Amino acid sequence: MAASPSFLSFSLQKFAVAVLGVYFVAVLIRGASRKLPPGPVGFPIIGSVHLLGPRSHVSLAQLARKYGAPLMSLYLGQKLFVVASSAEAAMEVLKKQDAVFCSRPPLRGFKVIFPHDVTFADLTPESNYLRKFIRLHLTTARSIEAFQHIRVDEMLQMVRSIVASPRDVVVNLRTSLEVMTANVLTRSIIGKRFMGRTGLSESEKKEIMEFIHIAAEIGECLGAKNPGDLIPALKLVDWNGLDQRMKNLRRKMATFLANIVRERREKSSLGTSNPPGKEMLGVLLDEMENAAAGEKITEDILNTIIWESFTAGMETTVLATDWTLAEVLRNPEVLQKCQAELDAVVGRNRRAQESDIPDLHYIKAVVKESFRLHPVIPLLIPHYSHDPIKVLGYDIPAHTQLLINVWAIGRDPKVWADPLKFHPERFLEGPHRETEMFGKSFNLLPFGSGRRACMGITLGTLLVEASVVVLLHSFDWILPAEGIDMTEGQGLSVRKNVPACAFATPRLPPHVYAE
């Protein structure tokens, strides 16, 4: 005899109550056996995911204030997270306990798209070698100087394109910055310019469109929420097709780069390629062909390094510059001070140069203030504890994921006077005059700190500062009637919902743009 619907409903209700009962008993037992930082209890299976909202860094900052402790713990899915929302907590976990928290969680997106990567790989001899390789050939002072001519050329191209645009049409600053930054990176990494070219053949147009599509899809896949990263059982089923999409993307990345390598080798055989080793790809190919290094650099590793170097530098640099320019343009007194400093240091009869930047103290403070208010990666890349440890009196188990809410730290009213105001002068005088943003001042950590700090700190900061200097020196800017929308978008990286747009008028003599 079949069970009645009411009986089945009653049975399901009893089962649900039993599951909840077991879950809460487990929580109580777990809490009694160790002293975790305070935080929400959450629900079975999903934990506290429902509390995050569309902008996780904001929700976590609000929760941290609610529980009133420098460290907060919560379960997202079935994974335990600890969130540091104060400079004190950040210093404790990133400096004093850096050796314990220097690992990264095993996220599926990076495993599929960037196998053998350096961002999420554990600190092994292989990954340390690759990190050293990237620093040596992309971010050291010597390599940055070697590629200076590329940055100068691409920034001049950006300025000239704006000069040539109609005066009655607003300039989309993010679009201009994307073209310039993409070309700087691709020329430095693979020796090829993709964006802003004219007179192209059909095959060249196809190659450029493929490059743009792949770069965009990498960002989309890494930014997508993967349920399997939080609930292990869901790894068994590709519910939303994301896993297959990432595998297909990886194949497209490999195919695209294989064509670039083949083209480079063909030109090399004809004696028409760039000097060997000038760009990162050339150096990697030399390493692959070197018998002694053959065990360390493979085609798979080459593919990962090239694409990861590009995507890691592209979006963060563009978004940081977009936020900085938006703050300057919406604060006329700040714009006036920036241009007065540029006129005093550079003048109006030559182009601003990178060598001028150390003397532009106010503009450097402007960039620093923008990073404080608008860190592009507001929770940084998560850390992962490989051993149990005690932090600030709390018990942190092994395999706990650690988030540093640098967005909250940069807006902490206990540290910053009038924290929501854009006030660059705070870095020129007063208690924050010596505050820096490269990992030693824990109240300002846009690039992280410790062993897993961003490898591109120097190059990324230089590109942002140089872009701001060049655009503010070259043009007068007038906002459209609707002003600038400062609303944050959603995602792992924080972009403006609407790019900064303004009318541009050249402020230098014509010969300066022609030089």
Secondary structure as the mmCIF struct_conf table of DSSP 4:
data_model
#
loop_
_struct_conf.conf_type_id
_struct_conf.id
_struct_conf.beg_label_comp_id
_struct_conf.beg_label_asym_id
_struct_conf.beg_label_seq_id
_struct_conf.end_label_comp_id
_struct_conf.end_label_asym_id
_struct_conf.end_label_seq_id
HELX_LH_PP_P HELX_LH_PP_P1 ALA A 2 SER A 4
HELX_RH_AL_P HELX_RH_AL_P1 PRO A 5 SER A 33
BEND BEND1 ARG A 34 ARG A 34
HELX_LH_PP_P HELX_LH_PP_P2 LEU A 36 PRO A 38
STRN STRN1 PHE A 43 PHE A 43
TURN_TY1_P TURN_TY1_P1 PRO A 44 ILE A 46
STRN STRN2 GLY A 47 GLY A 47
TURN_TY1_P TURN_TY1_P2 SER A 48 SER A 48
HELX_RH_3T_P HELX_RH_3T_P1 VAL A 49 LEU A 51
TURN_TY1_P TURN_TY1_P3 LEU A 52 LEU A 52
BEND BEND2 PRO A 54 PRO A 54
HELX_RH_AL_P HELX_RH_AL_P2 SER A 56 TYR A 67
TURN_TY1_P TURN_TY1_P4 GLY A 68 GLY A 68
BEND BEND3 ALA A 69 PRO A 70
STRN STRN3 LEU A 71 LEU A 76
TURN_TY1_P TURN_TY1_P5 GLY A 77 GLN A 78
STRN STRN4 LYS A 79 ALA A 84
BEND BEND4 SER A 86 SER A 86
HELX_RH_AL_P HELX_RH_AL_P3 ALA A 87 MET A 91
HELX_RH_PI_P HELX_RH_PI_P1 GLU A 92 LYS A 96
TURN_TY1_P TURN_TY1_P6 GLN A 97 VAL A 100
BEND BEND5 PHE A 101 PHE A 101
STRN STRN5 SER A 103 SER A 103
HELX_RH_AL_P HELX_RH_AL_P4 ARG A 108 ILE A 113
BEND BEND6 PHE A 114 PHE A 114
TURN_TY1_P TURN_TY1_P7 PRO A 115 HIS A 116
BEND BEND7 VAL A 118 ALA A 121
BEND BEND8 LEU A 123 LEU A 123
HELX_RH_AL_P HELX_RH_AL_P5 PRO A 125 ILE A 134
HELX_RH_PI_P HELX_RH_PI_P2 ARG A 135 THR A 139
BEND BEND9 THR A 140 THR A 140
HELX_RH_AL_P HELX_RH_AL_P6 ALA A 141 ALA A 146
TURN_TY1_P TURN_TY1_P8 PHE A 147 PHE A 147
HELX_RH_AL_P HELX_RH_AL_P7 GLN A 148 VAL A 163
TURN_TY1_P TURN_TY1_P9 ALA A 164 ALA A 164
BEND BEND10 SER A 165 SER A 165
TURN_TY1_P TURN_TY1_P10 ARG A 167 ASP A 168
BEND BEND11 VAL A 169 VAL A 169
STRN STRN6 VAL A 171 ASN A 172
HELX_RH_AL_P HELX_RH_AL_P8 LEU A 173 ILE A 189
TURN_TY1_P TURN_TY1_P11 ILE A 190 ILE A 190
BEND BEND12 GLY A 191 GLY A 191
TURN_TY1_P TURN_TY1_P12 MET A 195 GLY A 196
BEND BEND13 GLY A 199 GLY A 199
HELX_RH_AL_P HELX_RH_AL_P9 GLU A 202 GLY A 223
BEND BEND14 ALA A 224 ALA A 224
HELX_RH_3T_P HELX_RH_3T_P2 PRO A 227 ASP A 229
TURN_TY1_P TURN_TY1_P13 LEU A 230 LEU A 230
HELX_RH_3T_P HELX_RH_3T_P3 PRO A 232 LEU A 236
BEND BEND15 VAL A 237 VAL A 237
TURN_TY1_P TURN_TY1_P14 TRP A 239 ASN A 240
BEND BEND16 GLY A 241 GLY A 241
HELX_RH_AL_P HELX_RH_AL_P10 LEU A 242 LEU A 270
TURN_TY1_P TURN_TY1_P15 GLY A 271 GLY A 271
BEND BEND17 SER A 273 SER A 273
HELX_LH_PP_P HELX_LH_PP_P3 ASN A 274 PRO A 275
TURN_TY1_P TURN_TY1_P16 PRO A 276 GLY A 277
BEND BEND18 LYS A 278 GLU A 279
HELX_RH_AL_P HELX_RH_AL_P11 MET A 280 GLU A 289
BEND BEND19 ASN A 290 ASN A 290
HELX_RH_3T_P HELX_RH_3T_P4 ALA A 291 ALA A 293
TURN_TY1_P TURN_TY1_P17 GLY A 294 LYS A 296
HELX_RH_AL_P HELX_RH_AL_P12 GLU A 299 LEU A 329
TURN_TY1_P TURN_TY1_P18 ARG A 330 ARG A 330
HELX_RH_AL_P HELX_RH_AL_P13 PRO A 332 VAL A 345
TURN_TY1_P TURN_TY1_P19 VAL A 346 VAL A 346
BEND BEND20 ARG A 348 ARG A 350
HELX_RH_3T_P HELX_RH_3T_P5 GLU A 354 ASP A 359
HELX_RH_AL_P HELX_RH_AL_P14 HIS A 361 LEU A 373
BEND BEND21 VAL A 376 ILE A 377
TURN_TY1_P TURN_TY1_P20 PRO A 378 LEU A 379
BEND BEND22 ILE A 381 ILE A 381
HELX_LH_PP_P HELX_LH_PP_P4 PRO A 382 PRO A 382
STRN STRN7 HIS A 383 TYR A 384
BEND BEND23 HIS A 386 ASP A 387
STRN STRN8 ILE A 389 VAL A 391
TURN_TY1_P TURN_TY1_P21 LEU A 392 GLY A 393
STRN STRN9 TYR A 394 ILE A 396
TURN_TY1_P TURN_TY1_P22 ALA A 398 HIS A 399
STRN STRN10 GLN A 401 ILE A 404
HELX_RH_AL_P HELX_RH_AL_P15 VAL A 406 ILE A 409
TURN_TY1_P TURN_TY1_P23 GLY A 410 ARG A 411
TURN_TY1_P TURN_TY1_P24 PRO A 413 VAL A 415
BEND BEND24 TRP A 416 ASP A 418
TURN_TY1_P TURN_TY1_P25 PRO A 419 LEU A 420
BEND BEND25 LYS A 421 LYS A 421
HELX_RH_3T_P HELX_RH_3T_P6 PRO A 424 PHE A 427
TURN_TY1_P TURN_TY1_P26 LEU A 428 LEU A 428
BEND BEND26 GLU A 429 GLY A 430
TURN_TY1_P TURN_TY1_P27 PRO A 431 GLU A 434
BEND BEND27 MET A 437 LYS A 440
TURN_TY1_P TURN_TY1_P28 PHE A 442 ASN A 443
TURN_TY1_P TURN_TY1_P29 PRO A 446 PHE A 447
HELX_RH_3T_P HELX_RH_3T_P7 GLY A 450 ARG A 452
BEND BEND28 ALA A 453 ALA A 453
TURN_TY1_P TURN_TY1_P30 MET A 455 GLY A 456
HELX_RH_AL_P HELX_RH_AL_P16 ILE A 457 SER A 474
STRN STRN11 PHE A 475 ILE A 478
TURN_TY1_P TURN_TY1_P31 ALA A 481 GLU A 482
STRN STRN12 GLU A 488 GLU A 488
BEND BEND29 GLY A 491 SER A 493
STRN STRN13 LYS A 496 LYS A 496
BEND BEND30 ASN A 497 VAL A 498
STRN STRN14 CYS A 501 PRO A 506
BEND BEND31 LEU A 508 LEU A 508
HELX_RH_AL_P HELX_RH_AL_P17 PRO A 510 ALA A 514
#
